[in-house]
């Protein structure tokens, strides 16, 4: 894997390259395998909270709803992992907002 820092908003460009012997395959199978590898990479970033589902969808060239379906198929929650304290804070915030209305 090769990462190159892009100065704009601390983003990096990543090149993932595999080198191993494979039998001669058709271009169609090659493209399918590359697409699956890209999907796996993007979904791993998403699973670890490095990118959002919207960003994952844009990287994969699919709709956000398709990305959410893919997440469900891979067992990736659409909700961010929260500690008990973080969740309690959100509940308190929400209840305060409801009381104002």
NUBATOR-908423 format. One line per 4 residues: for each residue z, y, x of C-alpha. Coordinates in nm, 2 decimals. Layout:
REM residues N
Z:Y:X; ...
END
This chain:
REM residues 101
0.00:0.00:0.00; -0.09:0.34:0.13; 0.08:0.66:0.00; -0.03:1.01:0.07
0.18:1.31:-0.03; 0.01:1.57:-0.25; 0.18:1.90:-0.22; 0.13:1.99:-0.58
0.47:1.92:-0.76; 0.57:1.65:-0.51; 0.32:1.39:-0.64; 0.18:1.12:-0.43
-0.15:0.94:-0.44; -0.12:0.56:-0.40; -0.38:0.32:-0.28; -0.30:-0.05:-0.34
-0.51:-0.29:-0.15; -0.49:-0.67:-0.14; -0.65:-0.87:0.14; -0.66:-1.25:0.09
-0.94:-1.50:0.07; -1.08:-1.57:-0.27; -1.39:-1.77:-0.37; -1.70:-1.57:-0.45
-1.65:-1.43:-0.79; -1.86:-1.23:-1.03; -1.83:-0.85:-1.05; -1.70:-0.89:-1.40
-1.41:-1.11:-1.29; -1.34:-0.88:-1.00; -1.32:-0.57:-1.22; -1.09:-0.76:-1.47
-0.85:-0.86:-1.18; -0.84:-0.50:-1.05; -0.76:-0.37:-1.40; -0.48:-0.62:-1.44
-0.34:-0.52:-1.10; -0.35:-0.15:-1.19; -0.18:-0.22:-1.53; 0.09:-0.42:-1.35
0.15:-0.14:-1.10; 0.17:0.13:-1.37; 0.39:-0.08:-1.59; 0.63:-0.14:-1.30
0.66:0.24:-1.25; 0.72:0.28:-1.62; 0.99:0.00:-1.63; 1.18:0.18:-1.35
1.16:0.52:-1.52; 0.93:0.67:-1.26; 0.67:0.78:-1.52; 0.67:0.83:-1.90
0.48:0.62:-2.15; 0.24:0.91:-2.19; 0.17:0.93:-1.82; 0.12:0.55:-1.81
-0.13:0.58:-2.10; -0.33:0.85:-1.92; -0.33:0.65:-1.59; -0.46:0.34:-1.77
-0.71:0.53:-1.99; -0.55:0.41:-2.32; -0.37:0.58:-2.61; 0.01:0.63:-2.60
0.04:0.39:-2.89; -0.16:0.12:-2.70; 0.08:0.18:-2.40; 0.38:0.14:-2.63
0.23:-0.19:-2.76; 0.17:-0.30:-2.40; 0.53:-0.21:-2.32; 0.66:-0.42:-2.61
0.44:-0.72:-2.49; 0.60:-0.69:-2.14; 0.95:-0.64:-2.27; 0.98:-0.28:-2.16
1.20:-0.07:-2.38; 1.06:0.26:-2.52; 1.40:0.40:-2.49; 1.54:0.52:-2.16
1.84:0.33:-2.03; 2.15:0.53:-2.09; 2.51:0.50:-1.99; 2.78:0.49:-2.26
2.88:0.84:-2.16; 2.52:0.97:-2.19; 2.48:0.81:-2.53; 2.81:0.95:-2.65
2.70:1.30:-2.53; 2.37:1.27:-2.73; 2.56:1.16:-3.04; 2.80:1.45:-3.01
2.51:1.69:-2.96; 2.32:1.55:-3.26; 2.63:1.57:-3.49; 2.69:1.93:-3.39
2.32:2.01:-3.47; 2.36:1.84:-3.81; 2.67:2.04:-3.89; 2.49:2.37:-3.82
2.22:2.29:-4.07
END
